[in-house]
């Protein structure tokens, strides 16, 4: 979702792809868009899997049979007290025997065993019936979580692709990071590492710059008399040359 003019609605959880912006809070607590979605989601029931549908149909069928047999027995009010105890116990035992308790127990045990196996693989399921839902799919797409990491990064080492006697990589990066805000962990890590190499005698003049974009995956800057430099994900900046660079850096690390 892109915003191009003043007054566009910005939802919580949105992030800036490129550039910067000012936003005004117009809704809080239960008036927010997410709260309204949660209220609507609570109106709907859980998804019924094929196994649950089958068991539900079986329970309804057994209930109908129960109703039929109860009506059949109590329709003989005049002769009801003439029935022997063994006969009544047999009827009650027959009705209780129609309850598929063993089948329900088997289903619960299978779900518990599946839950334990997933737990051993460091996976957690909130609902035991989710085991069946997991067995119905071929592809499971997972998203990373940020709750177990603090998002802090640091530059440990810089590997030069080639040595240039004219331009120092550290000095170039020191000038590069000065012109971009430290509003994300990556930029902050680069600034902390290269800022110490900034030399007041070597200051490059900027002709044009382009902020980082999550769509392009890189930021760019153009220095006078030096040219244009890109900083970003190598697979997007270098394309096919990335495979050759990976092999070269692996040899350097070894």
N, C-alpha and C positions, 0 to 999 in steps of 0.2 A: 504494500500500500504506500503510495507516494503522496507527499504533501507539497503543494506548489504555491499556495497563497495563504494569506493570513485569515484565520478563522476556521481552518480545517480541524476536524475532531481528531485528537490524538489519544489513543487508548493506552492504558497502563500495560507495561510489558513491551511496548514498542522500543525500538532502538534506532539510533541515527546511522544511516548507511554512509553518508558523507556530509561534511560540514558541521554546522551547529545550529541550534534553535532555542527559542524561549517558549515555555508553555505555562498556561494558567490552569490551576485545578478548579474544576467546576462541579465535581461530584465526589462525595465521600461515602464510605461505609455501604449501606444498603442501596444507595442510589447509583452506584457504579454499574457499569455494563457487565462486569464479571459477576457481581452479586445477582443481577437479574438472570443471567444464564444459569447460575447455580440453583436459583429458585425454580426455574423451568425444568432443570434436569431432575430435581427431586420429585417432580410429578410423575415421572415415568418409572416403570418397574424394571427390575433386572432382566437381562436377556435370558430367555429360556432356551436351553440347549436341547438337542434331539433326545438325549437321555432323560432330561427332566420332563419333557413333553410326554415321553412314553410312560414314565412312572406316574405322571399326573392322570393320564388316561386310564392306567391300570387301577389307580386308587378310586377314580370315579366309577369304574365298572364294578369294583368290589363293593362300594357304597350302595350302588343300585341293587346288587344282589342281597346285601344286608337288609335293605328296606323291604325287598320282596319276601325274604324269609321271616322277618319280624311280623309283617302283615299276615303272612300265612299262618303263623303260630297263634297270634293273638286274635285271629278271626274266630277261633273255636273257644269262645269264652265259657260256654256251658260245659265243655269237656276239658277245659284247660287243667283243672285240678285233678282230673282223672289220670293225667299223664304221670308215668313213673319218674322217679328221680333220675334213673339211668338214662331214660329217653331225653329228658331235658338237658342233662349234662352232655349227652352225645350231640344234641343240636348246638349247644353253646361251644363245645369243642370243635365242631365242624365249622362254625362261623369264625372262631379264632384261628383255625387252621388256614382259612382263606387269606389271612393277612400275610403279605409277602415280607415278613420281618427278616428272614434270611437274605432275601434279595437286597433289601435296604442295607443290611449289615455288610454284605459283600461289596456293595457300591461304596460305602463309607470307608471300608478297609482299603480298597483300591485307591481311593482319593488320598487317604493318609499316607500310603506307601509312595505314591507319586509325589506328594508334598515333601516327604523326607528325602527322596532322591534329588529333587530340585534344591532342597536346602543344603545338601552335601556339595552341590555345584555352586553354592553361594548365590542362589536365586530364591526369592521370597514371593509367595502368592498370598494375597489377602483372603481369597475365597477358595475353599477346597474344590468347589465345582469348576474352578478355573482350569483344573487339570484336563477336563473333557474339552473345554474351549481351546486349550492349547493343542490337543490332539487333532482338532479339526482344521488346522491351518498348515500351510506348507512353508510360508516365509514369515518370520518374526522380525519386525523392524524395531530397534531399540534406539533411544536417544540418550546421550550422555547426561549425567547429573552433575550439578555444581555444588551439591550439598556436602560432598566429602572432600572437596578441594577448596583452597582459599584463593586461587586465581593469581598467586604471586609467581613471577618468573624472573630469571636473571640470566645474563649472558655469561657463559663460562669460558668460551673459546671462539676465536675467529680464524677461519681457514681461508687463505687467499687462493683464489683461482689462478692468478698469475701476479707476479711482482711488477709494479710500475714505479719507475724511478721519478716520474714527474708528479704523480698524484699519490698521496698517502691515503690509504683506505681509512685509517683511524681519523685523520684530520677531515677527510671528506664526510664521513659519517657524523663527526662532531658538528660540522656546519649543517648537515642535513637535519639532525634532530632539533636544532635550535628553532626551526621554522614550523614545527608541528606541535600541537598541544599534547601534553602528557595525560590524556584522558582515558587510557586503557592500559592494561598490564604490559602488553608488548611494547608500546611506545615508552612506557616508564622504564622498562628494563634496558632498552636501547639508550635512553638518555643517561641512565645511571652509569652505564659502561663507557660510552664514548664522550661524555661531557668533559672528562678529565683530559682529553686530547685536544681540546679547543685551544688554538693559538691565536692570540690577539693580532699577531703579525700576518696571519693567513686567514683572511675572512673573504669568503666568496660572495659575490653579489648575485642576488636571485633575480632572474628575469621572469619566471613564471613557476607556479607550483600547483599541484593537484592533490587534494586530501585523499586519505585512504577511503576506499569504498569496499564494502563486503561483496559487492557484485563483481568489481574488477579484481579484487584481492590484492591490490597494490596501491602505493602512493608514488607520486612522481614530483621531481623538482628539476628546474633548468637553471644552471649557473652560467653566468656570462663567461665566455671564452673557454668553457669546459664542456658544455653539452648537457644533455638530459640524462638523469639517473632515476632508476626505478627501484623501489624497495617493497617487497611483498612475497607472496607465495611463489616459490621457484617453478612449480608445475604450471602456473599461469603466466609467469613472466618469460620463462625459457622454452616452454612447450616441449618439443621433441628432444631438445638438448639436455633435458633433465635426466634422462636415463644414463647418458654418458657421464654427467657430473656425479651422479650417485655412485657409479662404479669407481670414479676417480677418488672421491672422498672416502670411500670404503677402503681403498688401498692406502690412503694417507693415514687413516685411523689405525689400520693394522700395523 
